Amino acid sequence: MPLSVLLKIAKTKGLNYSIGPFNICLKTDIPLFLETFVKMYASLPLINQACISDFHIQIKQKKGLRRLWHQQAVFTVDSSEPFEPYPYNLAYPLAEWGLNWCIALSAHQNIMLHSAVLEYKGLTVVFPATSGSGKSTLCSILMLSGWRLLSDEFSIIEPNSGKIIPIPRAIPLKNNSIDIIKNFSEKAILGPTFEGTKKGDVAHLAPTSESFLRQNEWGDPALVIFPKYDMNIRCNLSKEDKALSFVSATQNSFNYHLTQNRGYKALSTLIQKCDTYNLHYSHIDDAIKTLNQLVEDTVDKKTVVI
Amino acid sequence: MNEVWQIFSELTKDKKKLEFIDWGINISVYNPFSGDTHLLNLFPFEILQFLLKKPASLYDIAEYSAILCDEEHTEQWNKKVLTVLEHLKALELIDYQNKSLC
């Protein structure tokens, strides 16, 4: 569909699409934003029939006289404006951060973990980590190496089944990571680099089409790996104590206290059924090799047991 | 020395139960009153188990745990047990009542 037609729909009735379990209705009047959005979510089908949206999001140019010398973008969800306006050119990162905020505040029937989740050879791997651990870079490279992306920023655990509900979203890369990913693969679909945001320079990486096509296939986690980038260390994968893994998981969950003993049970079940590891690395290639080997060994082990 | 130690009274009042998971060397405990999760080693865990059966004085807890750990029940041991009890109290897992008020 040509961008001009999409913009017309986006300005009026809005674009309806699903990211994992969430239906979103997105309205915008910012062509630059829409262009990046289309690039990031090109393989995500739009929903044509009527549906109930979980979030009605608008990314629009701020009205008023100020726009004549300083254009701004405003994020609105369900008619409320939770953030101060952003510079106009940062409309795209504003929308992604805004959607994170919406999901984080409303999906409390599930357990949310600050972690990336990917699947390789049928094995779902959870990478709980805080900012600065190199999680998004690692996650991007794994995805570009054939792993399926279930989530980058945070994972959603359905507490009754213990399975991971995919929410494949554009991966926000920061600063040096942008060039690392650009140089890693020609397949990488990157959006524009937004300079000087609160998090430094940010560019988004589009999820692979497989990640979108299989976004309704929940993942059954088998491995939990705590990654840590450290430029002064050789790649090292070591078993992590289960009790400590459990504590780390609770600390990485940002709605753990709200979910009460459902969260306690879900995270303890996750750690009990998964093998848990620490991965420290300085060179991404070594990390990928180690992870591929670990998954293959785990798959082999499972096959022998069966 | 008139205190009787017990499982945190707000928990028993609300008929809430502590939930434990044995991880091998450590045991995690979920406190439904505070919503907090704590990792305990065996010693405080055994004290909690003892108090789950019935409230007890410091003397009784120290006596029980001394036997469990194959230690002599001395004044020094009482102090050690009291330190653990104070930690568990700070975590809102236990509290005490004054005997004279009972």
Chai-1 contact restraints between the chains, C-beta under 6 A:
chainA,res_idxA,chainB,res_idxB,connection_type,confidence,min_distance_angstrom,max_distance_angstrom,comment,restraint_id
A,K242,B,W23,contact,1.0,0.0,6.0,A-B,restraint_1
A,A243,B,W23,contact,1.0,0.0,6.0,A-B,restraint_2
A,A243,B,N26,contact,1.0,0.0,6.0,A-B,restraint_3
A,A243,B,L39,contact,1.0,0.0,6.0,A-B,restraint_4
A,V247,B,L39,contact,1.0,0.0,6.0,A-B,restraint_5
A,T250,B,T37,contact,1.0,0.0,6.0,A-B,restraint_6
A,H257,B,G35,contact,1.0,0.0,6.0,A-B,restraint_7
A,Q260,B,G35,contact,1.0,0.0,6.0,A-B,restraint_8
A,N261,B,Y30,contact,1.0,0.0,6.0,A-B,restraint_9
A,N261,B,P32,contact,1.0,0.0,6.0,A-B,restraint_10
A,Y264,B,Y30,contact,1.0,0.0,6.0,A-B,restraint_11
A,S268,B,I21,contact,1.0,0.0,6.0,A-B,restraint_12
